[in-house]
Amino acid sequence: MKIHREGRLLLAILAGIGLILIVAAIYTRNYLIISTLIVYLIFFGLILQFFRHPSRTTPQNENQLIAPADGKIVTIEKTFESEYLQQECYQISIFMSPFNVHVNRNPVSGKIVYFKYHAGKYLVAWHPKSSTENERTTLVYETKQQKMILVRQIAGAVARRICWYVAENQSVIQGEEFGFIKFGSRVDVFLPLNADLKVQIGDKTRGGETVLVEWK
């Protein structure tokens, strides 16, 4: 299993602690240490699965918008996007639980024409105000067809670090990694109203594979 770079140092430290507990359990045969080791191994397994980085095959299609994250669709609605697009859009929100893959992928190919990091609160990710009040980043993609797609990484009550690997004026490819959010979060996508929605609330998504919308 491939491990994401954001988790390698932490997992190395945790593995070292686990090794010490294993040695102590073997040599002391103390039930308290053995019980602690069992709980610790379960904890280590949860952290390990959180930082997994599976390979994904993205269908390259200029007329499709691909899910930027694994998770569950919790919002599909028309709303006015006021930070950059300044127009009414479809908003699609994907909630990422601690058990989801937390790699974020470019939903389209194109150019990053806007990027901004916002410090903020840590409301639960499904809170209506988390999109505008939580710690977050905002990215705007411009496609070859001159469509503007806004993606927002949002930290949740547990997530305390948003990572991103792109910058303004950078060209990107659909399906490639652009960021990572640690321990539970949400990703919002804002897109033009002339899109044909292919998902509905409650659907599960796979980042880099699930088609959210198509354009004719």
Secondary structure as UniProt FT lines:
FT   HELIX           5..7
FT   HELIX           8..28
FT   HELIX           31..50
FT   TURN            62..63
FT   STRAND          64..66
FT   STRAND          71..81
FT   TURN            82..85
FT   STRAND          87..96
FT   TURN            98..99
FT   STRAND          103..105
FT   STRAND          110..118
FT   TURN            125..126
FT   TURN            128..129
FT   HELIX           130..133
FT   STRAND          136..142
FT   TURN            144..145
FT   STRAND          148..155
FT   STRAND          162..164
FT   TURN            168..169
FT   STRAND          171..172
FT   TURN            174..175
FT   STRAND          177..181
FT   STRAND          185..191
FT   TURN            193..194
FT   STRAND          196..197
FT   TURN            201..202
FT   STRAND          204..205
FT   TURN            207..209
FT   STRAND          211..214
//
